[in-house]
Amino acid sequence: MKKGDIIELEIEKYAFEGRGIAKVPVGIIRSDLGKEEDPNQNYVVFVDGSYPGDKVKAELKKIKKSFAEAKAVKIISPSNFRIKVRCKYFGECGGCKQQDLDYAQQVKFKQQQVEDIFTKLGGFTDFVIEEIIPSEKVFFYRNKMEFSFSDKRWLTQKEIRSGVDIQKDFALGLHVPEVYDKVLDIDECFLQSELCNRILNFTKEFFKRKKITPYSTKTHSGFLRNLVIKTSHHTNDLMVNLVTLNDDENLMKSYSGELLRQIPEITTIINNINQKKSSIATGDYEKIIFGSGFIFDLIGNYKFRISANSFFQTNTLQAEKLYQTALDFAELNGKEIIYDLYSGAGTISIFVSGKSQEVYAFETVESAVNDAEENKKINNAVNVHFFSADLYKSFLPIVDTNNLPLPDVIILDPPRSGMHANTIDDVIKLKPKKIVYVSCNPATQVRDIKIFGNSGYKLIKIRPVDMFPHTYHIENVALLEAS
Ligand SMILES: C[S@@+](CC[C@H](N)C(=O)[O-])C[C@H]1O[C@@H](n2cnc3c(N)ncnc32)[C@H](O)[C@@H]1O
């Protein structure tokens, strides 16, 4: 067979990144078998948009020696795990790819996936896998949404079929998977709150009315780049952050004035000005248009200041469970020295501070370190100390220069790409008794833990925490002990 051909498949398993797995005799798909290859040998096909129990027609996308990739184009008979979706954009929006999968089953598959990553990919055998913690909320669970403006609107199948003439050079919404230059224009999303949908729709209408153009990735022109909305779970704080290519004070004044009249619940409005070509929603500088420029939220008994550009866990309720799991794994007695690497706005450091002697935290983003210092004051966490550190380079010079006591426990929470080899080396040299590794990407986590495993650390236990319902993403906490 060749790329583009359609094949009928029965899905048996759930694989990494939420794809279904089907197995067929290799001879059915590959026409280039060598003499030594058995055509009846099992061959794996990863099928996007399918779940175990589905029978599907799938289009072949890639044919490799040991596996193929395909995309389900028709469900012949559905899996019992499938449910009715809530959102009209399902299937085209990249936000909630698994909304049609029963939540109880999503969680079971995620648990299985983490287990497979640690046992099959990592080769770990003798360790405990604790039960996944499901998300308390499965809709409206996000405290941050980042929408993109585009001069290229993605038209849905329904819009194309309707024959209605739609303005194609203005969209505000979310990206379509694997389509980098087009944006799906949306008017509602069930991940944040109803109020956020109103902000989204007002913003779109306002700028369309004023004939302000969205940013074009092709020409590097156009004013509007992103709309980022941050909400607080425990307080009424609500931040609107408009990311633009240029600074236009009068336009921002007029936008914020009308926005506040329509939605007075907003507590702060920020304008980030981003002249870089890269499409990240962080500005070269930011201007506070209204309010303090911050919002506040609680994790457990601690209060945190959150600015437009610093990282804060996006599911506030689950963040508490995640941090509690890390704290439980560390089993602190109040006398330990803790290092918290990739500390963001200092949330984990402060969360564990009541059970530690001293906490030393390291983070590279300046606004996050500033927020962390503020959070220290708010929570009177006098035993926590923050350092600016780029953890792509060695941070041992900071430890030496400041004469820091050596750590008993190191907590790690790197970005999806995992840890840099230098930082892994540093951690090993510091010889903590325990390492608690929090990760939003178990694949890079297991890669790093294997290195610790070869340097005298034993994997004791892991516990997945679901922070992102309807997506295949999963957070995982691991405990390693010096052997
Ligand atoms: C997954 S977040 C964790 C933040 C924090 N522990 C929390 O729970 O909110 C990863 C953090 O790593 C930081 N980071 C990314 N690259 C870094 C680097 N090279 N050096 C230091 N910190 C980095 C990010 O800015 C971000 O704050």
The ligand as a Gaussian input file, in Angstrom:
#p B3LYP/6-31G(d) Opt

LIG

0 1
 C        6.719000      23.463000      34.322000
 S        7.206000      25.042000      34.849000
 C        7.261000      24.805000      36.577000
 C        7.163000      26.039000      37.422000
 C        6.805000      25.850000      38.875000
 N        7.546000      24.784000      39.493000
 C        5.315000      25.669000      39.040000
 O        4.854000      24.614000      39.465000
 O        4.571000      26.630000      38.753000
 C        8.843000      25.106000      34.309000
 C        9.605000      26.334000      34.694000
 O       10.925000      26.191000      34.183000
 C       11.391000      27.470000      33.826000
 N       12.516000      27.299000      32.915000
 C       12.506000      26.958000      31.610000
 N       13.747000      26.899000      31.112000
 C       14.595000      27.197000      32.133000
 C       16.003000      27.315000      32.246000
 N       16.805000      27.117000      31.214000
 N       16.514000      27.637000      33.447000
 C       15.710000      27.830000      34.524000
 N       14.368000      27.750000      34.475000
 C       13.805000      27.437000      33.304000
 C       10.157000      28.114000      33.220000
 O       10.294000      29.524000      33.167000
 C        9.067000      27.643000      34.149000
 O        8.886000      28.550000      35.194000

